[in-house]
Amino acid sequence: MLKGYWIIRIDVNKQEQFKTYAEAAVKALKKYDAQFLIRAGRFEIPEGTNRARNSVVEFPSYQAALDCYNSPEYQQAIKLRLPAATADIVIIEGYDGV
């Protein structure tokens, strides 16, 4: 089974409120056995556009990545994020090397 990933690009405009979202989101991520592979580290943009923060979250499967995003827990977290940040989230299936 291929893993699933969230690729997240985000601009935060209300840091304190964003912290509330992050706490709620982490609870949903833990429920679906997700782990951050990349979390807002240093980066360069040699081409294209960017946002201030970038993260990659790994899930045990693509279905788990979808289920987490659509879960009541994460949907509630989104409501906390919307007034605090603008995000682009891509849910993508992993690659098995073939």
Secondary structure, 3 states (H helix, E strand, C coil): CCCEEEEEEEEECCHHHHHHHHHHHHHHHHHCCCEEEEECCCCCCCCCCCCCEEEEEEECCHHHHHHHHHCHHHHHHHHHHCCCEEEEEEEEECCCCC
